Amino acid sequence: MLQRVARRLANRPRGVRWINYGHDMHQEMMMDSPKVAITEYDDGGFVVNEVNMRGAIALFPEIAMLWKPKTMDEITKESLTVFTVANPPVEILVLGCGKRIPRLLDPSLVDYLKSHGIVVEYVDSFNACATFNILNAEDRKVAAAILPCVPDA
C-alpha cells in the first residue's frame, strides 16, 4: 500500500494541486471501494477515481460525470434536474463555485432544489472537493456540482 502511494507522489505532474499530502489512510480506503473521490484538481478540471475530467463535474456517491455549466450564470433548472431525479435521493448538494463564491444561486433555483428536499452548500471549488469527499465517506446522501476554477482552462 505504501509503495502505491509513493509511486503516485513521485509521478504527480507539476502545477497540480493535491488535496492531501503524504500517506492518507482515508484515501487508501476510498481507492479500494466503489465510492467516488476527488484526488486532485487544477484550474481546468479534476481527477476523480484516477480519471482526469476537464471542466465542470457532477458527482454522486458512486458516479461522476461531466456537467455542462461553466459558470454560475449558466446554471439553470435544467442543469440541476439531474440532482433532483437521483436515486437514492440527494439531500445535500455541494456547489463548488470556482475560485471564489461570486454570488449565490438564483433564489428560484434554490427554491426548486428545496422543493425536492435538497439543501445547497456554497463553497469555492477547492473546499467543495474536500467537503464532498468527507460527506461521501460518511455515507451521507450527497452530490456535488463543481465548476472549474478557470472555466476555459
C-alpha positions, 0 to 999 in steps of 0.5 A: 500500500505504501509503495502505491502511494509513493509511486503516485507522489513521485509521478504527480505532474507539476502545477497540480494541486493535491488535496492531501499530502503524504500517506492518507489512510482515508484515501487508501480506503476510498481507492479500494471501494466503489465510492467516488473521490476527488484526488486532485484538481487544477484550474481546468478540471479534476481527477476523480477515481484516477480519471482526469475530467476537464471542466465542470463535474457532477458527482454522486456517491458512486458516479461522476460525470461531466456537467455542462455549466461553466459558470454560475450564470449558466446554471439553470433548472435544467442543469440541476434536474439531474440532482433532483431525479437521483436515486437514492435521493440527494439531500445535500448538494455541494456547489463548488463555485470556482475560485471564489463564491461570486454570488449565490444561486438564483433564489428560484433555483434554490427554491426548486432544489428545496422543493425536492428536499435538497439543501445547497452548500456554497463553497469555492471549488477547492473546499467543495472537493474536500467537503464532498469527499468527507460527506461521501465517506460518511455515507451521507446522501450527497452530490456535488456540482463543481465548476472549474476554477478557470472555466476555459482552462 
